[in-house]
Amino acid sequence: MSRLIRLCSLSLLLSQGLVAHAEPYNLGAFRLAVIDDPWRIEFQDNAKQVTRQDIEQVVRIVGATRGWKVATSTEGRMELTNVIREHTMSVELTYSATGYGIRYLQSTNLLYEERGGGTLRLIHGNYNGWVKDLVSGINAGLGVPAQTTIGFAPLGKVDAVPFLKEKGRDAYKEFLSKPTPRAFAIAPNGAWASSSRSAPGSRQPDVVGNVMESCNRRGNGECKLYALDERVVWRSDR
């Protein structure tokens, strides 16, 4: 019996440690989340041929079942709007025969805000779920294998991080092994900085404030946040 108690205690301690390691950056409100934007869906090379007309038809049908309406439509571009209770949102959907993308345009009553001069964009967490549901429905309707990327690049794609030289890329690889909360910032002159909680269970630092202050000292005040916790939040000028 005593051995069972010890095992249960050990299991509890381990689970607490795992939870602590996965603790996200505190955004200040439980309803806020880092926005998932943009979405890029690329059809795989071995997929059946999909025409622009196929995509437009599926978007209209699938969108209608989820409350999305086509506000405007031109060749290769559609603006979709949705109203859910008191929440309204608009997204841009661009498409071609090789894939499509969805980009946030505007919203009301969804707590959207930009911090640090647009470095960090936040929104009500429900928005991410609604767009994810739309993408899932479109992909199912098209019935083709596709690769989905959210944001500028996948978090673990080290070569995608702009501006960095070899030392900076090594630092980013190390950043990926750090416990959350964690943040990584970059600057056009190649400067970078990384910040994270030093150990699971320690007091949560302001990793965003810390990393921006550290990076800007070497980045001529031009640093932007690249990654926060498990997401790439940096936006390309393109």
RAVEN-V52540 format. One record per residue. RES is the residue in one small letter. SS is DSSP state (H for helix, E for strand, C for the rest). OMEGA is omega in whole degrees, -180 to 180 (* if undefined). D_FIRST is the distance of its C-alpha to the first C-alpha in Angstrom with 2 decimals. Layout:
# RAVEN-V52540
<<RES SS OMEGA D_FIRST> <RES SS OMEGA D_FIRST>>
This chain:
# RAVEN-V52540
<<m C -180 0.00> <s H 179 3.82> <r H 178 5.39> <l H 179 5.14> <i H 179 6.40> <r H 179 8.80> <l H 178 9.97> <c H 179 10.71> <s H 179 12.49> <l H 179 14.38> <s H 180 15.39> <l H 180 16.70> <l H 179 18.64> <l H -180 20.13> <s H 177 21.21> <q H 179 22.82> <g H 179 24.63> <l H 178 25.93> <v H -179 27.19> <a H -179 28.88> <h H -176 30.56> <a C -178 31.97> <e C -177 33.26> <p C 175 36.91> <y C -178 39.97> <n C -179 40.55> <l C 176 43.72> <g C 179 43.99> <a C -173 43.42> <f C -179 40.60> <r C -178 43.19> <l E 175 44.92> <a E 171 44.39> <v E -176 46.33> <i C 172 48.86> <d C -174 48.61> <d C -7 52.24> <p C 172 54.14> <w E 175 52.89> <r E -180 54.53> <i E -178 54.25> <e E 178 55.97> <f E -179 56.68> <q C -175 55.88> <d C -178 58.80> <n C -179 58.08> <a C 176 57.94> <k C -179 60.67> <q C 178 63.55> <v C 180 63.01> <t C 176 66.05> <r H 179 66.36> <q H 177 67.36> <d H -178 64.13> <i H -178 62.06> <e H -179 64.15> <q H 180 63.92> <v H 179 60.14> <v H -180 59.70> <r H -177 61.88> <i H -179 60.15> <v H 180 56.53> <g H -179 57.28> <a H -180 58.84> <t H -179 55.72> <r C 176 53.79> <g C -180 56.47> <w C 179 58.05> <k E 178 61.85> <v E -179 64.31> <a E 177 66.29> <t E -180 68.49> <s E 172 68.91> <t E -177 70.95> <e C 178 70.84> <g C -178 67.50> <r E 175 66.20> <m E 172 64.84> <e E -178 63.76> <l E 177 61.10> <t E 179 60.27> <n E 176 57.60> <v E 178 57.15> <i E -173 53.76> <r C -179 53.98> <e C -177 55.33> <h E 173 54.50> <t E -179 57.20> <m E 177 57.09> <s E 177 59.43> <v E 175 58.76> <e E 177 61.10> <l E 176 60.60> <t E -173 62.67> <y E 175 62.86> <s E -179 64.65> <a C -178 64.41> <t C 180 61.76> <g E 179 59.30> <y E 179 58.99> <g E 178 57.66> <i E -178 56.67> <r E 178 57.34> <y E 175 56.74> <l E -179 60.00> <q E 179 59.38> <s E 172 57.46> <t E 179 57.52> <n C 176 54.66> <l C 172 52.15> <l C -178 51.79> <y C 176 53.34> <e E 176 54.06> <e E 180 54.87> <r E 177 53.72> <g C 179 55.28> <g C 179 58.51> <g C 180 56.88> <t C -177 54.38> <l E -179 51.43> <r E -176 51.95> <l E 179 49.58> <i E 175 49.50> <h E -176 47.47> <g H 180 44.57> <n H -180 45.80> <y H -180 48.89> <n H 179 46.96> <g H -180 45.34> <w H 179 48.74> <v H 177 50.41> <k H 179 47.56> <d H 177 47.96> <l H 180 51.71> <v H 180 51.36> <s H 180 48.94> <g H 179 51.42> <i H -180 54.39> <n H 179 52.72> <a H 180 51.77> <g H 179 55.32> <l H 177 56.91> <g C 178 54.71> <v C 176 55.02> <p C -177 52.48> <a E 176 52.48> <q E -177 50.93> <t E 175 49.97> <t E 177 50.11> <i E -179 49.39> <g C -176 51.20> <f C -177 53.34> <a C 174 51.13> <p C -177 47.56> <l C -174 45.43> <g C -179 44.84> <k C -173 48.52> <v H -177 49.50> <d H -178 53.11> <a H -177 53.70> <v C -177 53.36> <p C 167 56.96> <f C -169 58.81> <l C 170 56.30> <k C -172 57.35> <e H -179 55.20> <k H 179 53.51> <g H 179 52.73> <r H 175 51.23> <d H 179 48.98> <a H 179 47.90> <y H 176 47.18> <k H 178 45.02> <e H 177 43.02> <f H -178 42.87> <l H 180 41.20> <s C -176 38.22> <k C 176 37.80> <p C 175 35.18> <t C 2 36.49> <p C -179 38.40> <r E -179 41.11> <a E 179 44.88> <f E -178 47.71> <a E -178 51.42> <i E 178 54.62> <a C -179 58.35> <p C -179 61.54> <n C 179 62.40> <g C 179 59.22> <a C 179 57.26> <w E 174 53.56> <a E 180 50.58> <s E 179 46.82> <s E 178 44.35> <s E 172 40.60> <r C -174 37.65> <s C -179 37.10> <a C 177 33.31> <p C 179 30.61> <g C 178 29.75> <s C -178 33.07> <r C -177 35.68> <q C 179 37.44> <p C 172 41.01> <d C -173 44.11> <v H 179 44.19> <v H 178 47.25> <g H -179 49.26> <n H -175 48.29> <v H 179 49.15> <m H 179 52.43> <e H -179 53.57> <s H -178 52.79> <c H -176 54.42> <n H 177 57.52> <r H 179 58.36> <r H -176 59.15> <g C 178 59.89> <n C 178 62.95> <g C -176 61.17> <e C -177 60.98> <c C 174 57.26> <k E 176 55.40> <l E 178 51.71> <y E -177 50.84> <a E 176 47.11> <l E -179 44.44> <d C -176 40.74> <e C -174 40.77> <r E 167 44.41> <v E -177 47.91> <v C -179 49.92> <w C 178 53.18> <r C 176 56.27> <s C 175 59.10> <d C -179 62.68> <r C * 63.41>>
